[in-house]
């Protein structure tokens, strides 16, 4: 059973950094892709970064040059290194994993960037 658990969120100041982690502690699947999404109240959940077996990492335009996604496939873990954080990065960040057309989601971790 897939169980995705995020960690690393918190409160940071503008320009600061955070490193989010997400590990599947419930399965031994080799996922087709793992990703980070984020959501703020009143807005649709949006992809931030995706790391797929087929294509490697891809990033949303609003984080290019600032965020880096990486995976440790042996540990079913995905990371998101976030640098140069902006107030508009404030959101709940969700880890996602995909395999054979199915998707799994973590419960989210809060990131707040203060000005």
Secondary structure, DSSP 4 states (H G I P E B T S, - for coil): ---EEEE--EEEETT--EEEEEEE-S-----SEEEEEEE-TTS--EEEEEEETTTEEEE-GGGTTTEEEEEEGGGTEEEEEE-S--GGG-EEEEEEEEETTEEEE---EEEEEE-
